[in-house]
Amino acid sequence: MEFSHRLDLFGPEIFAALNDKKVALEATGRRLFNLSVGTPDFAPADHIKQALIDAAKDNDNWKYSLRDLPELLDAVCAYYKRRFDVDSITPDKVMSFAGSQDGIGHLGLALCNDGDVVLLPDPCYPVFMTGSKLGGAEPWYYKLTKENHFLPDVTAIPEEVARKAKFMLVSLPANPVGSIGTPELYAQLVDFCRKYDILLVHDNAYSDIIFDGAHGGSIFNTPGAEDCAVEFFSLSKSFNVTGARISFLVGRPDVIAACKKLRTQIDFGMFLPVQKAAIAALTGPLDSVKRQCGEYQARRDALCGGLRSIGWDVPNSHGSMFVWAPLPTGYTDSMAFCLELIEKAGVICTPGFSFGPSGEGYVRFALTLPVDRIEKAVKAIADSGMIH
Ligand SMILES: Cc1ncc(COP(=O)(O)O)c(C=O)c1O
């Protein structure tokens, strides 16, 4: 059988060698420090779990939902006011997705035609590439480099590329590089997108994991953004509900309508108990979200400070649940380094090249273990003899 040529857009599974090594070491009884996968180890709050349990007891809630409940859309609008002080969001500017992964994965299909140019960061979260290419778009990668503090620099985008571009994907705080935006940077991005009639797509997965007193906001805090932007707003990381798949696309009504048109062809809506859990999260207390951010910061300090103390010069990340570490002296190949690190230290991290060509020369650590385990991981790295 000849399968779709679309599958040829994606390379082979690059993590196979790393997974094989992990499974083999675990089979020998070795306890590993898994700092590779970006799934929070914190628990969801009780009121969120209870809302789901209560709703699941009602047989009616097991039917196709077919739509986002009006009270869910209202809860998102109210949350934007409460959390971000944005009062321009109305229900026609909101739709749910089964996670931002799903939303971004389908974005190109709703927005693009073959050959359309889209602007993506390199390195980036991989579904940015997938979602664009599935829609026939041709990514033009803007580089996130140490020299520009891993932030988008619109002045480096050639005029002829800007004139052709359909959308620009930006995600701050950034996975994998750990950089964060400033009001000035967001204003520059909005001006650029308005000037060239580009849709600004902001993936706001980490607004609540931001360090050293910085404030995580919404793209809609920036004047002019409502004309040119949409934002993916996910509950996954703020509320530790990654498996429940709760995310929203918020912003320009014409873009929401296009995405809804695509979605209604292929989906019958979010499971109603999950919608109720989302309402509970959005309308409930947020103190545990704040506390959790403090815990991520303590982990960031334990990892980055710890690695620096053993001679590996890893800068602090400023937000997201990740640390972006340049390979230590003597290493140039991120996959080879990861394989050696798991073997010699029992520490698993992700090779930088898997996030795009500019990611080579780096590895990504996820802050998904408590401080005491991170300290032990740092000691294991020191004892491995790999850092000189
Ligand atoms: C930048 C970024 N966007 C989106 C996602 C996916 O989030 P969701 O669970 O809402 O699909 C992730 C998950 O790690 C991410 O890092």
The ligand as a Gaussian input file, in Angstrom:
#p B3LYP/6-31G(d) Opt

LIG

0 1
 C        5.445000      25.403000      23.914000
 C        4.410000      24.336000      24.077000
 N        3.244000      24.477000      23.447000
 C        2.272000      23.542000      23.567000
 C        2.457000      22.414000      24.316000
 C        1.367000      21.389000      24.377000
 O        0.482000      21.707000      25.369000
 P       -0.915000      20.932000      25.497000
 O       -0.793000      19.996000      26.636000
 O       -1.916000      22.034000      25.716000
 O       -1.155000      20.218000      24.203000
 C        3.665000      22.219000      24.995000
 C        3.885000      21.003000      25.792000
 O        4.942000      20.704000      26.269000
 C        4.672000      23.208000      24.863000
 O        5.853000      23.082000      25.470000

